[in-house]
Amino acid sequence: MSSINLIPVTFRRRLLIRRRLREWSVIWILSVCGAGSVSLAEYGIVLSRRSQLAEIESRCAPLRDKEQATAQMKQELDRLYDRESLLAKLERTDQPAQLIGIIGQAAHGERLEVHVGSFELTPVTQTVTHTVVDESGRSKNISVTVEKYQLELSGLGLDDLAVAGFVASLRETGIFESVMLQSSVNAQGMPQDVRRFQVVCVYQ
């Protein structure tokens, strides 16, 4: 059997357009709802991560304070080290003057029996070896380089007794590590008892 559609074509076209509009409206609404749901989920994740970040920052705040305090302490230590280095340099600068005063006191004493004519200060390095025993009971040698100063004095003494007293006075000061009379000979062109001496002192 055949049927005849008596609905006008224009009306059918309008119905088809309306149906398509309803379908696309539903699709658009569903898309908007889906996008909104995803956005809300992402926003919730962002808020959660922000709260976690704030909690971590609050936990790390003491560490930042400690870092700042450590940096300030380091600056203070550097300043103190610089000051110590400067004081050491100034002390080394003042050493010749101090040594002259010590030598003058040792040379003059109660009577003017010794005259120091030459004063030479030179730095020297010595290697000192120490024997240590480790935990296993084995001994080993450790070498350490030590910087010292050598002071060479030469001059004239009234006699051997005056030179010996001068050397003893230098040792009694307690400043020098060692005081050694290197030579004591007759002074040419001087009375017989007058001695020309040379003394070597070592100190750190």
Buried (B, 14 or more C-beta within 10 A) or exposed (E): EEEEEEEEEEEEEEEEEEEEEEEEEEEEEEEEEEEEEEEEEEEEEEEEEEEEEEEEEEEEEEEEEEEEEEEEEEEEEEEEEEEEEEEEEEEEEEBEEEBEEBBEEBBBEEEEBBEBEEBEBEEEEEEEEEEEEEEEEEEEEEEEEEEBBBBBBBBBBBBEEBBBBBBEBBBEBEBBEEBEBEEBEEBEEEEEEBBBBBBBBBBE
